[in-house]
Amino acid sequence: MKASDPRSRMFVGQGFTVRPSQELAIQSIEQLLKLYPQMIAMLEFTSKGRHRRQIDCALIGPGGVDLIEIKNKRGVVHGTPEGQWTVTSPYGTEAFFNMKNGVEENPFNQARNSADDLRDWIQSRVGRKVWVSPLVWLPSADPASQIEHDSFVRHVVGLSALPSRLRSSVKQENAWGRLNYLDLPRQFDLKPIDLSFLKGKVIEPLDHAGVAGVHVIARAGDESVETVTDEHGQFSVMATKGSTVEVAFAVPGRYVTPDVLKSVAELDYVELPKVTLVARTPDKTEEAIREEARQQTIQETEARVAAQLRQSAASFRDVQAQMGMVIDDLQRQLRDALLRVTEQEQTLRQQRVAQKNTPNLPLPILVQQASHALELQQQRQQVTAALKGLSNARKDEQQEAAQHSLEVLSGMTAATRYQLTQAATPALTVKEVKVLAREPEPVPAFDAEPVDTAFQVIAEPLVETAQATPVPAEPVISTLPSQVGKPKWPWVMGALVVGLVALGALWQSQQGRSAARQLLVEPAVSGAEALPGVPSNHAGPNGLPGVPVPNRP
């Protein structure tokens, strides 16, 4: 373990094979380890506490542990200490949470519970209390994110401010006594980090513009993860170096499902071949189903409006009243459709949660589920936009808004019917591809100055002890400042400046008293009235040096 090599002080769980990429976050942690040579990082591991919590990152130093819950969300994040957290991106607003034992946890609660579990385990092993401070980190979130303050769990948005939010791992105090915190990775059966960061892009067939919102499923070994392309059509995952990675895609319904990309993660930073989507041409069966659904939706709407007109004879001659009935009926249908979408989303979410304990699900099933989730997301957006259009339409826009709502409703009906005609699990074509090396993503510098200190290792291993009495404190093993970016020399300079200012004020005060005394004892004179031949620093009869006095009669 070398202080000069931060990668030698980064460890990851044995079961780690593939995850959504946290390239910028991990590079930032590397920078942090350079800043603090006595710190180590443990990533993607399971706590050995009573609740077996999954932990994203634990930064461990002489003063204790900073447990970091990393949420790699892109967009504007809103969160509260006890309420729901959401992220708003170009393709909608989505709630996100962790599910533990059937209970939803927002990021603050997740970090707090994980910190408690790890702290209790450490205390049971070492026989003393070690601080474990929870932190929620959103490295890719929009700076406009609004997260309310929590009294115990800190949070940080972006990359550069991370050191300023740490509490325990950067402290000078030796919280471990004679015990060696560097032995923790061995206690958790972690391995040195050795990752490959894979990056790819999904593009349109004509202008080659990036396609946002495509669901990407990556598999390596028995693990699989899902991510989404950003506004530029880019996606990224990270995998254990040397593993075989398969990347599949769930695309909007207007495209053909692309081939699965298969490659070996041999390089640190990998560029996958670009995925060009192919437009899908509806077959005759699909076109017939669409037209049938459209005609059925129009006929059912007309029948309900006609039934209302029969109850109000005056409305037969009022065109605007008839349009109002049509809009009311369409709004009711759209609200019912939105409820159905919500129910299907909840069912799919529960299905996915139940499948977390089922390893090695076939990739076609995962793609099918992701495609269904993407379709529901698009339907939600379309229904919400149609409802807004009907509510805001002026009189001359109402007919057009009504026609658009009919298309949305009939399209949802047609999609459901067409799915019934397709195979239960569509086959996927796997294509082996060659990858290219690329440069790592640029990471901004921290809002702190590097600390130059020697790396010292405590000699004794971390062992279990039944002794609960405090161990005598060791000498301070770190010369790091307690707050990043605030070294000791500014305090010395500040004290010196204050002293100089005080001396200057005293001198000015003495000069002021002398001038005042001169004015009180002797009247002011001009240079012509001064005694000739008397130097300016001559002490006159009034005892004031350098003050000439006038001639007396």
C-alpha positions in Angstrom: 0.0 0.0 0.0 1.7 3.2 -1.2 0.6 6.8 -0.4 1.7 7.9 -3.8 -0.6 5.4 -5.6 -4.3 6.1 -4.7 -5.5 3.0 -6.6 -3.5 0.9 -4.1 -5.7 2.3 -1.3 -9.0 1.6 -3.1 -10.9 -1.7 -2.6 -14.1 -3.2 -3.9 -16.3 -6.1 -3.0 -15.5 -9.6 -4.2 -19.0 -9.9 -5.8 -18.6 -6.8 -8.0 -18.7 -7.5 -11.7 -20.7 -4.7 -13.4 -22.4 -1.5 -12.2 -23.7 1.8 -13.7 -20.5 3.8 -14.3 -19.3 6.2 -11.6 -16.3 7.2 -13.5 -16.2 10.8 -12.4 -17.0 9.9 -8.8 -14.2 7.3 -8.6 -11.7 9.6 -10.2 -12.7 12.2 -7.6 -12.1 9.7 -4.9 -8.6 9.1 -6.4 -7.9 12.8 -6.1 -9.1 12.8 -2.5 -6.8 10.0 -1.6 -3.9 12.0 -3.1 -5.0 14.9 -0.9 -5.1 12.6 2.2 -2.4 10.0 2.0 -3.6 8.3 5.2 -7.1 7.7 3.8 -8.4 4.5 2.2 -11.6 3.9 0.2 -13.9 0.8 0.3 -16.4 0.7 -2.6 -19.5 -1.5 -3.4 -19.4 -3.8 -0.4 -21.9 -5.3 2.1 -21.7 -4.4 5.7 -21.3 -7.2 8.2 -23.7 -5.6 10.6 -27.0 -7.1 11.7 -28.9 -5.6 8.7 -26.3 -6.4 6.0 -26.5 -3.1 4.3 -25.1 -2.5 0.8 -22.6 0.4 1.0 -21.5 2.5 -2.0 -18.4 4.0 -0.5 -16.7 4.3 2.9 -13.8 6.7 3.3 -11.7 5.7 6.3 -9.0 7.7 8.0 -7.4 8.2 11.4 -10.5 10.1 12.7 -13.2 7.6 11.7 -15.4 6.8 8.7 -17.3 8.9 6.2 -20.0 6.6 4.7 -21.1 7.9 1.3 -24.3 7.0 -0.5 -23.7 7.9 -4.1 -26.7 8.7 -6.3 -25.5 9.2 -9.9 -28.6 11.1 -11.0 -28.6 13.5 -13.9 -31.0 16.4 -13.7 -32.5 18.6 -11.1 -32.9 16.7 -7.8 -35.4 17.7 -5.1 -35.2 16.0 -1.7 -36.2 16.4 2.0 -35.0 14.6 5.1 -38.1 12.4 5.4 -40.0 12.9 2.2 -39.7 11.6 -1.4 -36.8 12.4 -3.6 -37.3 13.1 -7.3 -35.1 13.9 -10.3 -36.3 15.9 -13.2 -34.6 15.3 -16.6 -35.5 16.1 -20.2 -37.7 12.9 -20.3 -39.7 13.5 -17.2 -39.7 13.5 -13.4 -39.0 10.3 -11.6 -39.0 9.3 -7.9 -36.0 7.3 -6.7 -35.5 5.4 -3.4 -34.0 2.3 -2.0 -36.1 -0.7 -1.0 -35.0 -2.6 2.1 -37.1 -5.3 3.7 -40.2 -4.0 1.9 -39.7 -0.4 3.2 -38.8 2.5 0.9 -35.8 4.6 2.1 -35.0 8.0 0.7 -31.2 8.7 0.3 -30.9 10.5 3.7 -32.5 7.5 5.5 -30.5 5.0 3.5 -27.2 6.7 4.3 -28.2 7.1 8.0 -29.3 3.4 8.4 -26.2 2.1 6.6 -23.9 4.3 8.8 -25.6 3.0 12.0 -25.2 -0.6 10.9 -21.5 -0.2 10.0 -20.8 1.7 13.2 -22.4 -0.9 15.4 -20.3 -3.7 13.7 -17.1 -1.7 14.1 -17.8 -1.1 17.8 -18.6 -4.7 18.4 -15.2 -5.7 16.9 -12.9 -3.1 18.3 -14.5 -2.5 21.6 -14.7 1.3 21.2 -16.8 3.9 19.5 -15.6 5.1 16.1 -17.5 7.8 14.3 -19.2 6.8 11.1 -20.6 10.0 9.5 -23.3 9.6 6.7 -23.2 11.6 3.5 -25.3 11.7 0.3 -23.3 12.5 -2.8 -24.8 13.5 -6.1 -21.8 13.9 -8.4 -23.7 14.4 -11.6 -26.8 16.3 -10.4 -27.7 19.7 -11.7 -26.4 22.6 -9.6 -30.0 23.9 -9.4 -31.0 20.9 -7.3 -32.8 21.7 -4.1 -32.2 19.4 -1.1 -33.3 20.4 2.3 -30.9 20.4 5.2 -30.8 17.3 7.4 -29.6 17.6 11.0 -27.4 14.5 10.8 -26.8 13.5 7.2 -24.8 15.9 5.0 -25.2 16.1 1.3 -23.1 17.4 -1.6 -24.0 18.2 -5.2 -21.2 18.1 -7.8 -17.6 17.0 -7.6 -15.4 19.9 -6.3 -17.0 20.4 -2.9 -16.7 16.8 -1.7 -13.7 17.4 0.7 -15.5 20.3 2.5 -18.4 18.0 3.4 -16.4 15.2 5.0 -16.3 15.0 8.8 -14.7 11.9 10.3 -12.1 10.5 7.9 -10.2 13.8 7.6 -9.9 14.5 11.4 -6.5 14.6 13.0 -7.6 12.6 16.1 -6.7 8.9 16.3 -10.1 7.3 16.8 -8.8 3.8 16.5 -6.2 3.7 19.3 -3.7 1.0 18.6 -5.9 -0.7 16.1 -5.1 -0.6 12.4 -8.0 0.7 10.2 -5.9 -0.3 7.2 -6.9 -3.9 8.0 -10.6 -3.3 7.4 -10.5 -4.3 3.6 -9.2 -7.7 4.7 -11.9 -8.0 7.3 -14.6 -7.4 4.7 -12.9 -9.7 2.2 -12.4 -6.9 -0.4 -10.1 -6.9 -3.3 -8.0 -4.1 -4.8 -9.9 -2.1 -7.3 -9.3 -3.0 -10.9 -12.1 -1.6 -13.1 -12.8 -1.0 -16.7 -15.0 2.0 -17.7 -17.0 1.3 -20.8 -18.7 4.2 -22.7 -20.9 4.1 -25.8 -23.4 6.1 -27.8 -26.8 5.5 -29.5 -27.5 7.6 -32.6 -30.3 8.3 -35.1 -30.1 6.6 -38.5 -30.1 9.8 -40.6 -28.5 12.8 -38.9 -26.5 10.6 -36.4 -27.8 12.7 -33.5 -27.7 11.1 -30.1 -30.9 9.4 -28.9 -31.8 10.2 -25.3 -33.8 7.9 -23.0 -32.7 4.5 -24.5 -32.6 1.9 -21.7 -29.2 0.1 -21.7 -28.8 -3.3 -19.9 -25.2 -4.5 -19.3 -24.4 -8.0 -18.1 -21.2 -9.5 -16.8 -21.2 -12.9 -15.2 -24.3 -13.3 -13.0 -24.8 -9.5 -12.5 -26.7 -7.1 -14.7 -27.4 -3.4 -14.4 -29.6 -0.9 -16.2 -28.9 2.7 -17.2 -30.3 5.3 -19.6 -28.7 7.3 -22.4 -28.3 11.0 -21.6 -29.4 14.0 -23.7 -26.4 13.3 -26.0 -27.3 9.6 -26.5 -24.3 8.5 -24.4 -24.2 5.8 -21.8 -21.5 4.2 -19.6 -21.0 1.3 -17.3 -18.1 -0.1 -15.2 -17.0 -3.7 -14.9 -14.3 -5.8 -13.4 -11.3 -5.7 -15.7 -11.1 -8.9 -17.8 -14.8 -9.8 -17.5 -17.0 -10.4 -20.6 -19.6 -7.7 -20.9 -22.8 -7.9 -22.9 -24.7 -4.7 -23.6 -28.3 -4.8 -24.8 -30.8 -2.0 -25.6 -34.5 -1.3 -25.1 -35.5 1.4 -27.7 -38.6 3.4 -28.4 -41.2 1.5 -30.4 -40.5 3.3 -33.7 -37.0 1.6 -33.8 -35.9 -2.0 -34.4 -34.2 -3.5 -31.3 -30.4 -3.4 -31.9 -28.0 -6.3 -31.6 -26.4 -7.1 -28.3 -22.7 -5.9 -28.1 -20.3 -8.4 -26.6 -16.8 -7.5 -25.6 -14.0 -8.1 -23.1 -13.2 -5.3 -20.6 -9.4 -5.4 -21.0 -8.6 -1.6 -20.9 -9.0 1.0 -18.2 -11.2 3.3 -20.4 -13.1 1.7 -23.3 -15.0 3.2 -26.2 -17.7 0.8 -27.6 -18.8 1.1 -31.2 -21.7 3.5 -31.9 -25.1 1.9 -32.1 -27.1 3.2 -35.1 -30.8 2.7 -34.7 -32.9 1.5 -37.6 -36.5 2.8 -38.1 -39.1 0.2 -37.8 -41.8 -0.1 -40.5 -45.2 -1.2 -39.1 -46.5 -4.3 -40.7 -50.1 -4.7 -42.0 -51.2 -6.4 -38.8 -50.1 -3.4 -36.7 -51.6 -0.9 -39.1 -54.9 -2.7 -39.0 -54.9 -2.8 -35.2 -54.2 0.9 -35.0 -57.0 1.9 -37.4 -59.4 -0.5 -35.6 -58.5 1.1 -32.2 -58.9 4.6 -33.6 -62.3 4.0 -35.0 -63.5 2.3 -31.8 -62.3 5.2 -29.6 -64.1 7.7 -31.8 -67.3 5.7 -31.9 -67.4 5.2 -28.1 -66.7 8.9 -27.5 -69.4 9.9 -29.9 -71.9 7.5 -28.3 -71.3 8.9 -24.8 -71.6 12.5 -26.0 -74.8 11.7 -27.9 -76.3 10.3 -24.8 -75.6 13.5 -22.9 -77.1 15.6 -25.8 -80.4 13.6 -25.6 -80.7 14.7 -22.0 -80.3 18.4 -22.9 -82.3 19.5 -25.9 -80.7 23.0 -25.8 -77.3 21.6 -26.4 -78.3 20.4 -29.9 -78.2 24.0 -31.1 -75.1 25.0 -29.0 -71.9 24.0 -30.8 -69.7 25.2 -28.0 -71.6 23.2 -25.4 -71.2 20.1 -27.6 -67.4 20.7 -27.8 -67.4 21.1 -24.0 -69.0 17.7 -23.6 -66.4 16.1 -25.9 -63.5 17.7 -24.0 -65.0 16.6 -20.7 -65.3 13.0 -21.9 -61.8 13.0 -23.3 -60.3 14.3 -20.1 -62.1 11.5 -18.2 -60.7 8.9 -20.6 -57.1 10.4 -20.2 -57.3 10.4 -16.4 -58.4 6.7 -16.5 -55.6 5.9 -18.8 -53.1 7.7 -16.5 -54.3 5.5 -13.6 -53.8 2.4 -15.7 -50.3 3.4 -16.6 -49.5 4.1 -12.9 -50.8 0.7 -11.9 -48.7 -1.1 -14.6 -45.6 0.8 -13.5 -46.1 -0.2 -9.9 -46.6 -3.8 -10.9 -43.5 -3.8 -13.0 -41.5 -2.2 -10.2 -42.6 -4.8 -7.8 -41.7 -7.5 -10.2 -38.2 -6.1 -10.6 -37.7 -5.8 -6.9 -38.7 -9.5 -6.5 -36.2 -10.5 -9.2 -33.2 -8.9 -7.5 -32.7 -12.2 -5.6 -32.9 -14.2 -8.9 -29.4 -14.2 -10.5 -28.7 -14.6 -14.1 -32.1 -13.8 -15.6 -32.0 -14.3 -19.4 -31.0 -11.1 -21.2 -34.1 -11.1 -23.5 -36.4 -11.0 -20.4 -34.5 -8.0 -19.0 -34.7 -6.2 -22.4 -38.4 -7.0 -22.6 -39.0 -5.5 -19.1 -37.0 -2.5 -19.9 -38.9 -2.0 -23.2 -42.2 -2.2 -21.3 -40.9 0.4 -18.7 -39.9 2.7 -21.5 -43.2 2.4 -23.3 -45.1 3.2 -20.0 -42.9 6.2 -19.5 -43.7 7.5 -23.0 -47.4 6.8 -22.5 -47.3 8.8 -19.2 -45.7 11.7 -21.0 -48.2 11.6 -23.9 -51.3 11.4 -21.6 -50.0 14.2 -19.4 -49.3 16.5 -22.4 -52.8 15.7 -23.9 -54.5 16.6 -20.6 -52.5 19.9 -20.5 -53.4 20.6 -24.1 -57.2 20.2 -23.5 -57.1 22.3 -20.4 -55.2 25.2 -22.0 -56.7 25.2 -25.5 -58.5 28.3 -26.7 -61.8 28.0 -28.5 -60.1 27.9 -31.9 -57.7 25.2 -30.7 -60.1 22.9 -29.0 -60.9 20.7 -32.0 -57.2 20.1 -32.7 -56.5 19.3 -29.0 -59.5 16.9 -29.1 -58.1 15.1 -32.2 -54.7 14.8 -30.6 -56.2 13.3 -27.5 -58.1 10.7 -29.6 -54.8 9.7 -31.2 -53.1 9.3 -27.9 -55.9 7.1 -26.5 -56.3 5.0 -29.6 -52.5 4.5 -29.8 -52.4 3.2 -26.2 -55.2 0.7 -27.0 -53.5 -0.4 -30.2 -50.1 -0.9 -28.5 -51.7 -3.2 -25.9 -53.5 -5.3 -28.6 -50.4 -5.5 -30.8 -48.3 -6.9 -27.9 -50.7 -9.8 -27.6 -49.8 -10.9 -31.2 -46.0 -10.9 -30.5 -43.8 -13.6 -29.1 -43.7 -13.8 -25.3 -39.9 -13.3 -25.2 -38.3 -11.9 -28.4 -34.9 -13.4 -29.5 -31.8 -11.2 -29.5 -28.8 -11.3 -31.8 -25.4 -11.1 -30.1 -22.5 -9.5 -32.0 -18.9 -9.6 -30.7 -17.2 -6.2 -31.2 -13.8 -4.7 -30.8 -13.3 -1.9 -28.4 -11.1 1.2 -28.6 -9.1 2.9 -25.8 -10.2 6.4 -24.9 -9.1 9.2 -22.6 -10.7 9.4 -19.1 -13.4 12.0 -18.4 -11.9 15.3 -17.2 -12.6 15.9 -13.5 -12.6 19.4 -11.9 -10.2 20.2 -9.1 -11.4 20.2 -5.5 -12.1 23.4 -3.7 -9.1 22.7 -1.4 -5.3 22.8 -1.4 -3.2 19.6 -1.4 -1.8 18.5 1.9 1.8 17.3 2.0 2.2 14.8 4.8 4.0 11.5 5.2 2.0 8.3 5.0 2.2 6.4 8.3 0.9 2.9 8.9 -0.2 1.8 12.4 1.5 -1.5 13.1 -1.0 -3.6 15.0 -3.8 -5.4 13.1 -7.5 -4.9 13.6 -8.6 -7.8 15.8 -11.7 -8.6 17.7 -11.6 -7.7 21.4 -14.0 -8.1 24.3 -12.4 -5.2 26.1 -14.8 -2.3 26.2 -12.5 0.0 28.2 -11.0 2.9 26.1 -7.5 2.3 24.8 -5.0 5.0 25.8 -4.8 7.6 23.1 -2.0 7.3 20.7 0.0 10.3 19.5 -1.6 12.2 16.7 -0.8 10.3 13.6 -1.8 12.9 11.1 -0.7 16.4 10.4 -3.7 17.1 8.3 -5.9 20.2 9.0 -9.3 19.4 10.4 -10.9 21.4 7.6 -9.8 21.0 4.0 -8.5 24.1 2.4 -7.7 25.9 5.7 -4.0 25.2 6.5 -2.5 26.7 9.7 -0.3 29.4 8.1 -3.3 31.8 7.4 -3.9 31.9 11.2 -0.3 32.9 11.9 -0.4 35.6 9.2 -3.7 36.8 10.5 -2.3 37.2 14.0 0.7 39.1 12.6 -1.5 41.4 10.7 -3.6 42.1 13.7 -0.5 42.9 15.8 0.8 45.3 13.2 -2.6 47.0 13.0 -2.6 47.4 16.8 0.9 48.9 16.8 -0.1 51.3 14.0 -3.1 52.4 16.0 -1.1 53.0 19.1 1.5 55.1 17.2 -1.3 57.2 15.6 -2.9 57.6 19.0 0.4 58.9 20.5 0.8 61.3 17.6 -2.7 62.5 18.0 -2.1 63.2 21.7 1.1 65.2 20.9 -0.7 67.3 18.4 -3.6 67.9 20.7 -1.2 68.9 23.5 0.6 71.3 21.2 -2.6 73.0 20.2 -3.6 73.4 23.9 -0.2 74.7 25.2 1.0 76.8 22.3 -0.9 78.6 19.6 -0.2 77.4 16.1 2.4 79.5 14.1 3.4 79.8 10.6 6.8 79.1 9.2 7.6 82.9 9.1 7.1 83.2 12.8 9.3 80.3 13.8 12.6 80.9 15.6 15.4 81.2 13.0 18.1 78.6 13.2 16.1 76.2 15.4 15.9 72.7 13.7 12.5 71.1 13.4 13.4 68.3 15.8 14.5 70.8 18.5 12.8 70.4 21.9 11.2 73.7 22.7 10.5 75.2 26.1 7.1 73.4 26.2 8.9 70.1 26.1 7.3 69.0 22.8 10.1 67.8 20.5 10.1 69.2 17.0 7.5 71.9 17.7 8.8 75.4 17.1 7.5 78.2 19.3 6.9 81.9 18.5 9.0 84.8 19.8 7.7 86.3 22.9 7.7 90.1 23.7 
